[in-house]
Amino acid sequence: MADGSRPNADLDAAIAEAEARYSAANPKSKARATSAAQVMPGGNTRTVLHYTPFPLAWGHGKANRLTDLDGHEYLDFLGEYTAGLYGHSDPVIQGAIGKALGDGIVLGGPNRYEAQLAEAICKRIPSIELVRFCNSGTEANLFAIQTARIMTGRDKIMVFEFAYHGGVFYFGSHGNPLNLPLNWVKGRYNETEYTKDLIAQHGAELAAVLVEPMQGSAGCLPADPAFLKMLREECTRRGIVLIFDEVMTSRLSPGGCQALVGVKPDMTTLGKYLGGGLSFGAFGGRRDLMERYDPYRPDSIGHAGTFNNNVCSMAGGVAGLTQVFTPEEATRLNALGDQMRDRLNAVARRHAAPLQVTGVGSLMNLHFVKGPVRTPAEAHPSDPALENRMGELLKLFHLDMIAAGIYLARRGFVALSLPMREPDVARFEAALDEFLATRGALVKSALG
C-alpha cells in the first residue's frame, strides 16, 4: 500500500472514538477509578483487571449477567478468568456457603467439609491419590514445585515460554520481576524435539517439569498429544516429577484436561472454581510424593496456611463439585464451548478475516492473526510493531463488544459458565459478525 501509516492512523482513530464513547457511557466506573487511585496504585490491586481508559466496576451479578455501577447489564463471557464457572448466584452453592457462615467461621481446627472435598477431588482427577489445600493456584504451584525439589533432591524446574502459573510464576515475553528466583529452564510449548533435547541436556538436575495441558494465559493453546506424551516418557525415564497445572483446565472434562488427553502426571495443581467461587488452591498426586506431608511421620514436611481449610471455600467446593458441576454438566458445558469456537471460526472464514479462535471446550481465545495458532510464538510474534497492532485490534474489539453488552477479557479470552445456553452463544456470534462487518476492512489493513 502506498501509505504505510494509513492503517495505523485509521486504527488509532477508531480506538479513540470507541474510548470516547466508552468514557461517556460509564461515568460512575470512571469516578470509581479516579477515587480508587488515591489509595491504590492506579486504582488497582489485580493487574489483569486493568484496561484503558479505565475498567468497568461491578455493582452485582446474577447467573451469567453482570451489572456495572452505571446500571448497564452485560452477558459475562469472562467467567472470572475460569474461577466463575458456577456463575454469580448458584442457589446450591449460596446455600452451602450460607450454612457454613451460619455455623461459625475461622474455627481453628478441622471441619466437616475438607475431607469431603478431598474425596471428591481424588475421585475426579486421575493423578490425585492424596491432596492438600491452600489458598490459590499460585500457592498450589509453589508447593508442588517445592515438593518435587525435596523428593528428588534436585534443583532445576522446567517451565515453558509464555506460561503463567501464578503471580510469581509468569514467563511471558517481558518476564516478571516478581518471579521467584528459582533455577528455571525454559522449554518451548508444543515444540517437541526442542524440548526433548533440553530435557536431555538438564535431565539429571531437573526436579520437575511444570506444564499446562492447555496454555491459558498465552492464548488458550492446546498441547499437542505428542508433546505431552514426550514429556511423560522423558520424565519417567529420568526420574523427573511431571506436574500438570490444571488451575484453569480441570474444568475441561469430568476428570480434568489430563483425562481428556489421556496423559497422567505425577502431580496436579488446582484452584479457581473448585472453592465454589471463593479463594482456593490444591496440590496433589502420587501417594509416595504426598505422604511426606503426613504429620504423623517423623520426616514430615510442614505445610502451613491459616485459611487452607476455611469453612466457606470447603463448603462451597463440596457443593459445587458434588451437586452442581457433575460429570454430565461438565460434558454439556464443554460441548457448548466446542460448538461456540467452531461457530466463531466460521464467522471469521465467512468474512475472510485474519482471526483465529483457539481453545478446548469451555475456554477459548480470539487471536487477530492470519495463520493458524499452535505455539506461543505464533500467538505472540517477535515483531514488536505487529504485536502492537494485534493488541490494538483486541482493544477495539473489546470496546465494541462492551458496547454490545458482552463482557470478555481485553486479551480476547472467553470462559463459559454453567448458566450459559445456546442463545447466549448466538448473541456473541452475532456481535462478532457485526464487528467484522463493520471493522473488517480495518482489521485486514492493520495486519497488512
C-alpha positions in Angstrom: 0.0 0.0 0.0 1.2 3.5 -0.8 0.8 5.0 2.6 2.1 2.5 5.2 1.0 4.8 8.1 -2.6 5.0 7.0 -3.9 1.7 8.5 -2.3 2.7 11.9 -3.9 6.1 11.7 -7.3 4.6 10.9 -7.0 2.1 13.8 -5.9 4.8 16.2 -8.9 7.0 15.2 -11.3 4.1 15.6 -9.9 3.3 19.1 -10.1 7.0 20.1 -13.7 7.1 19.1 -14.5 3.9 20.9 -12.8 5.0 24.1 -14.6 8.4 24.0 -17.9 6.6 23.6 -17.0 4.2 26.5 -16.0 7.0 28.8 -19.2 9.0 28.2 -21.3 5.9 28.8 -19.6 4.9 32.1 -19.2 8.0 34.4 -19.6 6.1 37.7 -16.9 3.5 36.8 -14.7 6.4 35.8 -15.3 8.2 39.0 -14.6 5.0 41.0 -11.3 4.5 39.1 -10.3 8.1 39.9 -11.2 7.8 43.6 -9.5 4.4 44.0 -6.3 5.7 42.6 -5.9 7.9 45.7 -5.4 4.8 47.8 -4.2 2.1 45.4 -1.6 2.4 42.7 -3.6 3.1 39.5 -6.7 2.3 41.5 -5.8 -1.4 41.1 -5.0 -4.4 43.2 -5.1 -7.1 40.5 -3.2 -6.2 37.3 -5.2 -8.4 34.9 -8.4 -6.5 35.7 -6.9 -3.2 34.4 -7.5 -1.9 30.9 -7.7 1.6 29.4 -9.2 4.1 29.6 -10.5 2.6 32.9 -12.1 -0.7 33.8 -15.8 -1.2 34.4 -16.7 -1.6 38.1 -19.4 -4.0 39.0 -22.4 -3.5 41.2 -23.8 -7.0 41.2 -24.1 -10.2 39.2 -26.8 -12.9 38.7 -26.4 -16.2 36.8 -24.3 -15.2 33.8 -25.2 -11.5 33.9 -23.2 -8.6 35.3 -24.5 -5.1 36.1 -22.0 -2.2 36.4 -22.2 0.9 38.6 -23.9 2.8 35.8 -26.7 0.2 35.6 -25.7 -1.4 32.3 -26.2 -5.2 32.1 -23.7 -7.5 30.3 -23.5 -11.1 29.3 -20.5 -12.4 31.3 -18.2 -14.2 28.9 -15.1 -13.7 31.1 -16.3 -16.0 33.9 -13.8 -14.5 36.4 -10.9 -16.0 34.3 -12.3 -19.5 34.8 -13.0 -19.1 38.5 -16.6 -18.1 37.8 -17.6 -21.5 36.5 -20.8 -21.5 38.6 -21.9 -18.1 37.6 -22.7 -15.4 40.2 -25.7 -16.8 42.1 -26.0 -20.6 42.0 -28.5 -21.4 44.8 -26.9 -24.7 45.8 -23.5 -23.0 46.4 -25.0 -19.9 48.0 -27.0 -22.2 50.4 -23.9 -24.2 51.3 -21.8 -21.1 52.0 -24.6 -19.5 53.9 -24.9 -22.6 56.2 -21.1 -22.6 56.7 -21.2 -18.9 57.7 -24.1 -19.6 60.0 -22.3 -22.3 61.8 -19.3 -20.1 62.5 -16.2 -19.1 60.6 -12.4 -19.3 61.4 -13.0 -22.3 63.7 -9.3 -23.1 64.2 -9.5 -26.8 63.6 -10.6 -29.5 61.1 -14.2 -29.1 59.9 -16.8 -31.3 58.4 -16.2 -30.3 54.8 -12.4 -30.6 54.0 -12.3 -34.4 53.8 -15.5 -34.5 51.7 -13.9 -32.1 49.2 -10.6 -34.1 49.2 -12.6 -37.3 48.4 -14.5 -35.6 45.6 -11.3 -34.3 44.0 -9.5 -37.7 44.3 -12.4 -39.4 42.7 -12.5 -36.9 39.7 -8.8 -36.3 38.9 -6.9 -39.4 37.8 -3.5 -38.5 39.1 -4.5 -37.4 42.5 -4.3 -40.1 45.2 -3.8 -37.7 48.1 -4.4 -33.9 48.1 -3.7 -30.9 50.3 -5.4 -27.5 50.2 -4.0 -24.0 50.1 -5.4 -20.6 49.0 -4.7 -20.0 45.4 -3.3 -21.6 42.2 -0.1 -19.6 42.8 0.4 -21.3 46.2 -0.5 -24.7 44.7 2.2 -24.4 42.1 4.7 -23.2 44.7 4.0 -26.2 47.0 4.1 -28.6 44.1 7.5 -27.3 42.9 8.9 -27.5 46.4 7.6 -31.0 46.8 9.4 -32.1 43.7 12.6 -30.4 44.8 12.5 -32.0 48.2 11.6 -35.5 46.9 14.1 -35.6 44.1 17.0 -33.8 45.7 17.3 -31.7 42.5 17.1 -28.0 41.9 16.1 -27.1 38.4 12.5 -26.6 37.3 11.4 -26.7 33.6 8.7 -24.3 32.6 7.6 -23.0 29.2 7.8 -19.7 27.5 4.7 -17.6 27.9 3.4 -19.8 30.7 1.5 -18.4 33.6 1.5 -20.4 36.8 0.6 -17.6 39.3 1.6 -14.2 40.4 5.2 -15.1 41.0 5.4 -17.6 38.1 4.9 -15.6 34.8 7.2 -16.4 31.8 5.8 -14.1 29.1 8.0 -12.2 26.6 8.9 -9.5 29.1 9.2 -11.7 32.1 8.2 -10.6 35.6 10.4 -9.0 38.2 8.2 -10.6 40.9 9.1 -14.1 39.8 10.7 -16.3 42.5 14.4 -16.7 41.8 14.3 -20.4 41.3 16.6 -22.3 38.9 14.4 -22.2 35.8 14.9 -23.9 32.5 12.6 -22.6 29.8 11.2 -25.0 27.2 9.1 -24.1 24.1 5.5 -25.2 24.3 4.4 -27.7 21.6 8.0 -27.8 20.2 8.5 -31.4 20.9 12.0 -32.1 19.7 13.5 -28.8 21.0 12.1 -29.5 24.5 13.1 -33.2 24.4 16.7 -32.1 23.7 16.5 -29.6 26.5 15.3 -32.2 29.0 18.2 -34.5 27.9 20.6 -31.6 28.5 19.4 -30.8 32.0 17.7 -34.1 33.0 20.0 -35.1 35.8 19.3 -31.7 37.5 15.6 -31.4 36.8 13.3 -31.8 39.8 10.1 -31.1 37.8 8.6 -30.2 34.5 5.6 -27.8 35.2 3.2 -27.5 32.3 -0.4 -26.6 31.4 -2.1 -29.2 29.2 -3.6 -26.1 27.6 -1.7 -22.9 27.9 -4.2 -20.5 29.2 -2.8 -17.0 29.6 -0.7 -17.5 26.4 -4.0 -17.7 24.5 -5.7 -21.0 25.1 -3.2 -23.1 23.2 -3.9 -26.8 23.4 -1.0 -29.1 23.9 -0.2 -31.5 21.0 -0.7 -35.1 22.2 2.8 -36.0 21.0 4.2 -33.1 23.1 2.6 -34.3 26.3 3.4 -37.9 25.6 7.0 -37.0 25.2 7.0 -35.1 28.5 5.5 -38.1 30.2 8.1 -40.5 28.7 11.1 -38.3 29.4 10.1 -37.6 33.0 9.5 -41.3 33.7 12.8 -42.2 32.1 14.8 -39.6 34.1 13.0 -39.6 37.4 11.6 -36.1 37.0 8.3 -35.1 38.6 5.8 -34.2 35.9 3.4 -31.5 37.2 0.2 -30.6 35.4 -1.0 -27.1 36.2 -4.8 -27.6 35.9 -5.7 -24.5 37.8 -7.6 -23.4 34.7 -8.0 -26.6 32.8 -9.5 -29.0 35.3 -13.0 -27.9 34.2 -12.4 -29.2 30.6 -13.8 -32.7 31.3 -15.2 -34.5 34.3 -11.7 -35.7 35.1 -9.8 -32.6 34.1 -7.7 -32.0 31.0 -5.5 -34.9 31.9 -8.4 -37.3 31.5 -9.2 -35.6 28.1 -5.7 -36.0 26.7 -5.0 -39.4 28.3 -1.7 -38.4 30.0 -1.3 -38.9 33.7 1.1 -36.6 35.5 2.8 -37.3 38.9 1.3 -34.2 40.5 -1.6 -31.8 39.7 -2.3 -28.3 40.9 -5.8 -26.9 41.2 -7.5 -23.6 42.0 -10.1 -21.2 40.6 -13.7 -22.6 40.7 -13.0 -25.5 43.0 -13.7 -23.3 46.0 -17.2 -22.6 44.9 -16.1 -19.1 43.8 -14.1 -18.3 46.9 -10.3 -18.4 47.4 -9.0 -21.9 46.9 -5.9 -23.9 45.8 -4.9 -27.5 46.0 -2.0 -29.7 45.1 -2.0 -33.5 45.0 -0.7 -36.5 43.2 1.1 -39.8 43.7 0.8 -41.3 47.2 4.5 -41.7 47.6 5.0 -38.0 46.9 2.2 -36.7 49.0 2.6 -39.0 52.0 5.6 -36.8 53.1 3.0 -34.3 54.3 1.6 -36.8 56.9 2.3 -35.1 60.2 2.5 -38.4 62.0 5.7 -39.1 60.1 9.0 -38.2 61.8 10.3 -36.8 58.5 7.1 -35.0 57.5 7.1 -31.8 55.6 5.4 -28.9 57.4 2.8 -27.1 55.3 1.1 -24.1 57.0 -1.7 -21.7 55.9 -4.3 -20.2 58.1 -7.0 -20.4 55.6 -6.1 -23.7 53.9 -9.3 -25.3 55.2 -11.5 -22.3 55.6 -15.1 -23.4 56.0 -16.6 -21.2 53.3 -14.3 -22.4 50.5 -14.6 -26.0 51.7 -18.4 -26.0 51.9 -18.8 -24.2 48.6 -16.3 -26.5 47.0 -18.1 -29.7 48.2 -21.5 -28.4 47.0 -20.1 -27.3 43.7 -18.2 -30.4 42.7 -20.7 -33.0 44.0 -24.0 -31.3 43.2 -23.5 -28.7 40.5 -20.5 -29.4 38.3 -21.5 -33.0 37.8 -19.8 -35.1 35.1 -22.9 -34.6 33.0 -22.8 -30.8 33.3 -19.0 -30.8 32.6 -19.7 -32.7 29.4 -22.6 -30.4 28.4 -20.7 -27.1 29.0 -17.6 -28.2 27.2 -19.6 -29.4 24.2 -21.3 -26.0 24.1 -17.8 -24.4 24.1 -16.6 -26.5 21.3 -19.7 -25.6 19.3 -19.1 -21.9 20.0 -15.5 -22.0 18.9 -16.4 -23.7 15.7 -19.2 -21.1 15.0 -16.9 -18.1 15.7 -14.2 -19.5 13.4 -16.9 -20.0 10.7 -17.8 -16.3 11.1 -14.2 -15.3 10.6 -13.9 -17.5 7.5 -17.1 -16.0 6.1 -15.6 -12.5 6.4 -12.2 -13.7 5.2 -10.9 -12.1 8.4 -7.4 -12.7 9.9 -9.0 -14.1 13.1 -8.5 -17.5 14.8 -10.3 -18.8 17.8 -8.3 -21.4 19.8 -9.0 -23.4 22.9 -10.6 -26.5 24.3 -14.2 -26.9 25.5 -15.5 -24.0 27.6 -12.2 -22.0 27.3 -11.2 -20.1 24.2 -9.2 -17.1 23.0 -9.6 -14.9 19.9 -6.4 -14.0 18.0 -6.1 -11.4 15.3 -3.5 -13.3 13.2 -3.5 -14.6 9.6 -2.4 -18.2 10.0 -3.1 -21.0 12.4 -2.1 -20.6 16.1 -0.4 -23.6 17.7 2.6 -22.2 19.6 3.1 -19.1 21.7 5.5 -17.8 19.0 2.6 -17.8 16.6 0.2 -16.1 19.0 2.9 -13.5 20.1 5.1 -12.6 17.1 8.6 -11.3 17.7 7.9 -8.2 15.5 7.0 -5.5 18.1 5.1 -3.4 15.6 2.9 -6.4 14.5 2.3 -7.5 18.1 1.3 -3.9 19.0 -1.2 -3.8 16.1 -2.7 -7.2 17.2 -3.1 -5.8 20.7 -4.7 -2.6 19.4 -7.2 -4.7 17.4 -8.1 -6.6 20.5 -8.6 -3.3 22.3 -11.0 -2.1 19.7 -12.8 -5.5 19.7 -13.1 -5.4 23.5 -14.6 -1.9 23.5 -17.0 -2.7 20.7 -18.2 -5.9 22.5 -18.7 -3.9 25.7 -20.8 -1.5 23.7 -22.8 -4.6 22.5 -23.4 -5.7 26.1 -20.9 -8.5 26.1 -18.0 -8.7 28.6 -14.8 -10.6 28.0 -11.1 -10.1 28.7 -9.2 -7.4 26.9 -6.8 -10.1 25.6 -9.7 -11.9 23.8 -10.1 -14.6 26.4 -13.5 -16.2 27.0 -14.6 -18.6 29.7 -18.1 -20.0 29.7 -20.1 -20.5 32.9 -22.7 -23.2 33.7 -25.7 -20.8 33.3 -24.6 -20.3 29.6 -27.0 -21.7 27.0 -27.2 -21.6 23.2 -29.0 -18.2 22.9 -26.0 -16.6 24.8 -23.6 -18.1 22.3 -25.7 -16.9 19.4 -25.6 -13.4 20.8 -21.8 -13.5 21.0 -21.7 -14.9 17.5 -23.9 -12.1 16.2 -21.8 -9.4 17.9 -18.6 -10.8 16.3 -20.3 -10.9 12.9 -21.3 -7.3 13.3 -17.8 -6.3 14.4 -16.2 -8.0 11.3 -18.9 -6.5 9.0 -18.2 -3.0 10.4 -14.5 -3.2 11.1 -13.4 -6.0 8.8 -11.5 -3.7 6.3 -9.8 -2.0 9.2 -8.7 -5.4 10.7 -7.3 -6.6 7.4 -5.4 -3.4 6.6 -4.0 -3.2 10.1 -2.4 -6.6 9.7 -1.1 -5.8 6.2 
